[in-house]
Amino acid sequence: MSKYYLLWYVPLIISEACALYCIKEYNISKNIIFLVGGILLYASISIYLSQILNGIEDISIANAFWNVSSNLYGLLIGLLIFSEDLSWSKIGGIFLGSFSIFLMLF
């Protein structure tokens, strides 16, 4: 079995990060272009996920890796672009959630 399916995580992660940004920006600006962009980017994720599942049979492993990355870039987008604040309980929750999903991978 080829490991090339792992390369499909790159456009999946980029698409979801951009979709998160678009949806958040739409909520702030109410510009419909951001909403449409977010919807289209989220729709494109199904293409990348289907390619990943061609290379791996276990959807829980595919989704676990995706969730770990989603937690991290969602956190970075919120902090760096939208200047959202983070309490210690939120930091702990993100760490524990990411760590538990990381454990599922091994």
Backbone as a ProteinNet text record, in pm:
[ID]
protein_1_A
[PRIMARY]
MSKYYLLWYVPLIISEACALYCIKEYNISKNIIFLVGGILLYASISIYLSQILNGIEDISIANAFWNVSSNLYGLLIGLLIFSEDLSWSKIGGIFLGSFSIFLMLF
[TERTIARY]
84.8	0	89.3	60.8	138.9	103.1	200.5	178.8	145.9	125	95.2	-38	-125.5	-253.2	-232.2	-119	-91	-76.1	-35.2	-21.2	-154.9	-264.4	-396.7	-435	-362.7	-389.5	-350.8	-253.2	-207.9	-320.7	-382	-491.8	-613.4	-635.5	-747.4	-727.6	-609.8	-581.3	-584.9	-528.2	-529.3	-672.4	-751.8	-890.6	-972	-954.2	-1033.2	-988.3	-858.6	-809.7	-865.6	-864.1	-919.1	-1070.2	-1138.5	-1283.1	-1315.2	-1238.5	-1259.1	-1242.2	-1138.6	-1116	-1234.4	-1279.8	-1390	-1517.5	-1549.7	-1672.1	-1663.3	-1549.7	-1531.4	-1537.6	-1473.5	-1474.9	-1616	-1692.9	-1832.7	-1911.4	-1888.7	-1960.7	-1927.6	-1809.8	-1769.3	-1818.5	-1792.2	-1818.6	-1955.7	-2018.2	-2145.4	-2134.2	-2012.3	-1988.7	-2016.3	-2113.5	-2159.9	-2050.5	-1952.5	-1841.9	-1768.1	-1748.9	-1680.2	-1762.8	-1894	-1980.4	-1975	-1987.1	-1981.9	-1845.1	-1739.2	-1605.6	-1589.8	-1640.6	-1634.1	-1710.6	-1827.6	-1909.1	-1837	-1781.9	-1711.9	-1587.3	-1514.9	-1395.5	-1432.1	-1538.2	-1580.9	-1627.7	-1691	-1733.8	-1613.7	-1505.9	-1387.5	-1321.4	-1345.7	-1286.4	-1330.5	-1452.2	-1500.2	-1416.6	-1366.1	-1281.4	-1151	-1088.9	-961.2	-978.4	-1086.9	-1110.6	-1132.9	-1202	-1222.9	-1090.3	-998.3	-867.3	-786.4	-798.1	-729.9	-783.5	-915.2	-976.1	-946.7	-901.7	-855	-727.6	-648.3	-520.3	-523	-627.7	-636.5	-779.4	-793.2	-928	-1000.6	-926.9	-986	-1018.8	-1146.7	-1187.9	-1158.3	-1154.6	-1127.2	-984.5	-889.3	-751	-740.1	-804.5	-802.9	-862.9	-974.2	-1041.7	-962.8	-895.6	-817.7	-704.6	-631.7	-523.1	-577.7	-688.3	-753.6	-796.2	-850.8	-894.8	-778.6	-667.8	-550.3	-506.4	-493.6	-450.3	-554	-681.4	-787.2	-782.8	-756.8	-743.6	-630.8	-518.5	-400.6	-415.9	-458	-468	-590.6	-694.5	-808.2	-765.4	-683.8	-629.2	-542.7	-455.5	-366.2	-442	-542.6	-622.3	-692.4	-751.3	-820.8	-727.5	-611.6	-517.1	-447.1	-393	-307.5	-383.9	-494.2	-566	-678.7	-755.8	-871.9	-849.9	-731	-692.6	-790.5	-832.9	-921	-839.2	-902.7	-831.5	-853.6	-762.9	-764.6	-743	-835.9	-820.2	-738.9	-693.8	-616.5	-700.3	-830	-914	-929.3	-935.8	-942.2	-811	-699.4	-568.7	-558.1	-599.7	-597.2	-686.8	-805.1	-897.5	-842.7	-781.4	-721.8	-606.9	-523.6	-411.3	-460.1	-553.9	-603.6	-675.3	-753.4	-822.2	-724.4	-624.5	-524	-442.4	-407.2	-328.8	-407.3	-535.7	-615.8	-629.8	-647	-655.7	-521.2	-412	-277.5	-256.1	-305.8	-292.2	-366.5	-477.9	-554	-475.4	-383.3	-306.3	-204.5	-167.4	-61.8	-108.2
-118	0	124.2	216.3	338.5	439	518	622.1	756.6	760.2	885.1	945.2	864.7	917.6	1022.7	1016.3	1115.2	1255.7	1264.9	1396.4	1468.4	1393.3	1455	1531.6	1507.5	1585.5	1731.6	1759.5	1897.9	1985.6	1951.3	2037.8	2032.8	1919.8	1911.3	2012.2	2015.8	2105	2250.8	2279.2	2416.6	2461.7	2373.4	2408.5	2435.5	2351.3	2372.4	2497.1	2523.5	2644.9	2769.5	2768.7	2882.4	2893.3	2780.3	2781.3	2837.7	2799.3	2855.4	3006.3	3051.8	3196.1	3264.5	3208.1	3268.7	3277	3170.6	3169.9	3271.1	3276.8	3374.7	3517.1	3540.3	3673.2	3711.9	3614.4	3642.1	3685.8	3619.5	3656.4	3797.6	3845.4	3980.9	4083.1	4057.9	4158.6	4146	4030.2	3999.3	4009.5	3993.3	3992.8	3851.5	3839.2	3708.5	3631.1	3700.3	3633.4	3538.8	3581.3	3495.5	3372	3387.3	3272.2	3172.3	3220.6	3132.1	3064.2	3141	3082.9	2973.7	2996.6	2895.8	2769.5	2787.5	2671.8	2590.1	2657.7	2586.9	2515.9	2581	2516.6	2394.4	2404.9	2287.5	2174.9	2209.8	2106.3	2036.2	2109.6	2049	1946.4	1957.1	1864.3	1720.7	1702.6	1566.5	1498.5	1575.8	1518.9	1468	1551	1512.6	1395.3	1396.1	1286.8	1154.7	1159.9	1035.4	980.8	1068.1	1022.4	962.6	1021.4	966.3	828.1	812.8	683.5	577.5	617.6	519.7	451.9	521.1	467	406.7	434.9	382.7	334.8	218.2	162.9	214.1	257.9	294.2	443.1	475.5	615	683.9	608.2	670.3	723.6	655.1	702.8	826.5	822.7	938.4	1060.2	1040.3	1150.6	1198.1	1108.9	1148.2	1242.9	1210.1	1297.2	1432.2	1429.7	1552.1	1637.4	1574.8	1648.7	1713.8	1643.6	1701.7	1827.8	1817.2	1933.7	2045.4	2010.9	2110.7	2187.5	2117.8	2185.6	2287.6	2248.7	2335	2456.7	2438.6	2557.2	2640.4	2581.2	2660.5	2752	2698.4	2776.8	2891	2859.7	2962.3	3071.7	3034.6	3134	3226.6	3168.5	3250.2	3344.8	3295.3	3378.1	3481.8	3438.8	3526	3621.7	3577.6	3661.9	3740.8	3674.1	3740.2	3786	3767.5	3813.6	3767.1	3642.3	3587	3556.6	3570.5	3540.6	3395.1	3343.8	3203.5	3191.8	3126.3	3104	2976.4	2958	2837.3	2711.4	2719.4	2600.4	2564.3	2667.4	2639.1	2579.1	2631.8	2576.8	2430.8	2403.7	2266.2	2174.5	2222.9	2143	2111.5	2209.9	2187.8	2088.5	2104	2012.4	1869.8	1852	1717.2	1654.4	1734.1	1681.8	1638.6	1722	1687.5	1566.1	1561.2	1448.7	1317.5	1321	1197.7	1149.7	1241.2	1200.9	1149.3	1212.2	1166.5	1022.1	989.9	853.6	752.1	793.3	701.8	662.1	748.5	719.8	609.2	584	484.6	371.7
0	0	0	-86.5	-100.5	9	48.4	149.1	85.3	-46.3	-114.2	-69.3	-14.1	33.5	142	212.5	316.1	259.1	132.8	70.3	56.6	55.4	44.5	170.3	280.8	402.2	384.1	298.8	279.6	223.9	109	62.4	154.6	222.4	316	429.3	486.4	598.7	552.8	437.3	386.3	356.5	294.9	263.2	388.4	489.3	610.5	685.7	687.4	753.3	684.2	551.4	476.5	495.5	502.1	525.1	663.2	764.9	898.7	898.1	829.2	819.5	750	638.4	563	645.4	715.2	794.9	909.3	976.5	1083.5	1028.4	914.1	852	808.7	760.7	724.8	847.7	960.9	1082.2	1128.9	1096	1134.3	1032.4	903.8	800.3	733.6	743.1	675	523.3	471.3	327.1	275.1	187.1	139.6	65.7	10.8	-58.8	35.4	159.6	256.8	290.2	299.1	326.5	211.6	90	-27.6	-36.3	-12.5	-13.6	90.2	211.2	316.4	281	222.9	182.5	75.5	-23.9	-131.5	-80.5	9.2	65.1	148.7	227.8	304.9	212.3	102.1	6	-56.4	-79.4	-140.1	-48.2	79.8	176.1	147.5	99.2	71.3	-36.7	-131.4	-236.7	-176.7	-93.4	-33.2	62.7	138.6	232.1	158.7	46.4	-29.3	-82.3	-119.9	-166	-50.8	65.7	183.3	215	206.5	238.7	133.4	14.4	-83.6	-37	45.1	89.1	227.7	303.8	440.2	461.8	522.3	538.3	662.2	761.5	889.9	893.8	886.3	885.1	1018.7	1126.9	1256.8	1263.9	1202.4	1199.4	1110.3	994.8	904.8	973.8	1041.8	1109.7	1231.4	1300.7	1418.5	1379.4	1274.2	1229.3	1185.1	1116.3	1069.8	1189.6	1293.5	1411.8	1486.7	1497.4	1564.3	1490.6	1360.1	1283	1289.3	1287.3	1294.8	1426.7	1535.9	1665.6	1662.9	1607.5	1610.2	1520	1395.5	1310.2	1344.3	1397.8	1446.5	1560.1	1648.4	1758.5	1704.8	1609.5	1554	1478.9	1403.4	1331.1	1430	1532.4	1632.4	1705.1	1743.6	1819.1	1732	1618.7	1538.9	1447.5	1391.3	1295.3	1361.5	1447.6	1506.5	1650.1	1702.1	1837.5	1945.4	1935.5	2037.8	2162.6	2277.9	2402	2441.2	2522.1	2559.4	2709.7	2776.2	2919.7	2941.7	3065.2	3096	3079.5	3108.1	3091.1	2943.1	2856	2712.5	2663	2711	2673.4	2717	2841	2891.1	2811	2773.8	2694.5	2556.3	2494.3	2362.2	2372.4	2475.4	2493	2517.9	2609.1	2640.3	2520.1	2449.2	2331.2	2223.2	2198	2097.5	2140.8	2268.9	2318.9	2309.3	2341.5	2333.4	2190.1	2097.1	1956.8	1908.8	1953.5	1919.2	1967.9	2087.4	2139.7	2054.4	1994.4	1908.8	1784.2	1742.2	1621.2	1643.9	1769.8	1797.3	1880.4
[MASK]
++++++++++++++++++++++++++++++++++++++++++++++++++++++++++++++++++++++++++++++++++++++++++++++++++++++++++

